[in-house]
Amino acid sequence: MTACAEMDSHSAISRFIQSEDTYKASLRWGEWMGVFQLYRNKPGNQGNETKIQPPSEEYLNHLETIIVTHIEVLHSGMHKDKETGDTLFLIEYRFDNSAKVNKIRHKIAWWHDDKSNIWFTATPLPKEFDLPKHRTIKLSPK
């Protein structure tokens, strides 16, 4: 009973698990806006970090072609400061026009927002999910 009292729904640990589960479920079921709801720039971080921008319509359309067939947590934990944490996911996915299943490891860095009591990330989706680069075909003058 003591363990249950420590894991109330408002504790940092419980909220960490909630954010992690939301991220995992959103990826698995292709609910991309659920993933993007967990994206925030960490306050006070300045410098070389890329500011998070809302996803473009083109990018969201591209994400719809990605089918996550399996996702699992390989490692998860909060750091000693209880203000940051990490999750390492194993993601198996394919594109809707392919039968080939790809496997990647994806590490998420989390930070805790004390005001909302929610864990957020500024870690982008895996680079494998990026829009394909447009190729220019050079035609011979002949």
C-alpha positions as CSV (number, residue, x, y, z in Angstrom):
1,M,0.0,0.0,0.0
2,T,2.9,2.3,0.7
3,A,4.2,1.9,-2.9
4,C,0.8,2.8,-4.3
5,A,0.8,6.0,-2.2
6,E,4.2,7.0,-3.6
7,M,3.0,6.5,-7.2
8,D,0.1,8.9,-7.2
9,S,-0.9,10.4,-10.5
10,H,0.7,13.8,-9.6
11,S,4.2,12.5,-8.8
12,A,7.1,13.3,-11.1
13,I,7.7,9.6,-11.6
14,S,4.1,9.0,-12.6
15,R,4.0,12.0,-14.9
16,F,7.3,10.8,-16.5
17,I,5.8,7.4,-17.3
18,Q,2.6,9.1,-18.6
19,S,4.6,11.3,-21.1
20,E,6.7,8.3,-22.1
21,D,3.5,6.2,-22.7
22,T,1.8,9.0,-24.6
23,Y,4.9,9.4,-26.9
24,K,5.1,5.6,-27.4
25,A,1.4,5.1,-28.1
26,S,1.3,8.2,-30.4
27,L,4.2,6.8,-32.5
28,R,2.7,3.3,-32.6
29,W,-0.7,4.4,-33.8
30,G,0.5,7.2,-36.1
31,E,-1.1,9.9,-34.0
32,W,1.6,12.4,-34.8
33,M,0.0,15.4,-33.2
34,G,0.1,13.5,-29.9
35,V,3.9,13.3,-30.3
36,F,4.1,17.0,-31.2
37,Q,2.1,18.0,-28.1
38,L,5.1,16.7,-26.0
39,Y,7.6,19.0,-27.8
40,R,8.7,22.1,-26.0
41,N,11.9,24.1,-25.9
42,K,13.4,23.8,-22.5
43,P,13.3,27.2,-20.8
44,G,16.7,28.8,-20.3
45,N,18.4,26.8,-23.0
46,Q,20.0,29.1,-25.5
47,G,22.7,28.7,-28.0
48,N,23.1,26.0,-30.7
49,E,19.8,24.3,-30.1
50,T,17.2,24.4,-32.9
51,K,14.0,26.1,-31.9
52,I,11.0,23.7,-32.2
53,Q,8.7,24.8,-35.0
54,P,5.2,23.5,-35.7
55,P,5.4,20.7,-38.3
56,S,4.7,21.7,-41.9
57,E,1.7,20.2,-43.7
58,E,4.1,18.5,-46.1
59,Y,5.9,16.8,-43.2
60,L,2.7,15.7,-41.6
61,N,1.6,14.2,-44.9
62,H,4.9,12.4,-45.1
63,L,4.6,11.0,-41.6
64,E,1.3,9.5,-42.6
65,T,3.2,7.1,-44.9
66,I,5.2,5.7,-41.9
67,I,3.7,2.7,-40.2
68,V,5.2,1.8,-36.8
69,T,4.8,-1.9,-36.4
70,H,6.4,-2.2,-33.0
71,I,7.9,0.0,-30.3
72,E,9.4,-0.9,-27.0
73,V,11.3,0.8,-24.2
74,L,14.9,-0.5,-24.0
75,H,15.9,1.8,-21.2
76,S,14.1,4.5,-19.2
77,G,15.0,6.6,-16.2
78,M,14.9,9.9,-14.5
79,H,18.2,11.5,-13.5
80,K,19.1,12.2,-9.9
81,D,18.0,15.8,-10.2
82,K,14.4,14.5,-11.0
83,E,14.2,17.3,-13.5
84,T,15.5,15.4,-16.5
85,G,15.4,11.9,-17.9
86,D,16.0,9.7,-20.9
87,T,14.2,7.0,-22.7
88,L,15.7,4.7,-25.3
89,F,13.1,3.2,-27.7
90,L,13.5,0.4,-30.2
91,I,11.2,1.3,-33.1
92,E,10.3,-1.1,-36.0
93,Y,8.6,0.7,-38.9
94,R,7.9,0.5,-42.6
95,F,6.7,2.9,-45.2
96,D,3.1,2.2,-46.5
97,N,4.4,1.4,-50.0
98,S,7.0,-1.2,-48.7
99,A,7.0,-4.5,-46.9
100,K,10.5,-4.0,-45.6
101,V,10.6,-3.4,-41.8
102,N,13.3,-1.2,-40.5
103,K,14.7,-1.1,-37.0
104,I,16.1,1.9,-35.2
105,R,17.0,3.0,-31.7
106,H,15.7,6.4,-30.8
107,K,16.8,8.2,-27.6
108,I,14.6,10.9,-26.1
109,A,15.8,13.4,-23.6
110,W,13.1,14.6,-21.3
111,W,12.8,17.7,-19.0
112,H,10.1,18.4,-16.4
113,D,8.0,21.5,-16.4
114,D,7.2,22.3,-12.8
115,K,4.3,24.7,-13.7
116,S,2.3,22.1,-15.6
117,N,3.9,19.0,-14.0
118,I,4.4,17.5,-17.4
119,W,7.5,16.0,-19.0
120,F,8.5,17.4,-22.4
121,T,11.1,16.8,-25.0
122,A,13.0,18.8,-27.6
123,T,14.4,15.7,-29.2
124,P,13.3,15.6,-32.9
125,L,11.8,12.5,-34.5
126,P,14.4,10.0,-35.8
127,K,16.2,11.3,-38.9
128,E,15.0,8.2,-40.7
129,F,11.5,9.8,-40.5
130,D,12.6,12.9,-42.3
131,L,11.2,13.9,-45.6
132,P,13.1,12.3,-48.5
133,K,15.6,14.6,-50.2
134,H,14.5,15.6,-53.6
135,R,16.8,14.4,-56.3
136,T,17.6,16.5,-59.3
137,I,18.0,14.5,-62.5
138,K,20.4,16.0,-64.9
139,L,19.4,15.3,-68.5
140,S,22.0,14.8,-71.2
141,P,21.8,17.5,-73.9
142,K,21.6,14.7,-76.4
